[in-house]
Amino acid sequence: DGFPRLQQVTLRRGGQSYDVPADLLVYGAGMMANTHWLKGSGINTGLDGSIQVDAGYQTNIPGIYAAGTVVSPSLDHADSFAMGKEVASLFLGEAL
């Protein structure tokens, strides 16, 4: 058919390379929020470790806010940045 086909994937780690025969590559990122350090703080987290917030990004503890991948681990960089801008707007008293 004239189209290039995947034949192998080369994995590199620590100066070593491994060639793995492949005809399909699926990338999936399973991420978890890095919130283990909050244990014992009283801040509510979900089963995936994400910090639970209300519509205004405030946690269950008044005055403590969270945004980005600690709130929604599947967000990409751009969405995390946008969420941070929303929180900043809220702090400035601006409507979303």
Secondary structure by P-SEA (a helix, b strand, c coil): ccbbbbcbbbbbcccbbbbbbccbbbbbbbccccccccccccccccccccccccccccccccccccccccccccccaaaaaaaaaaaaaaaacccc
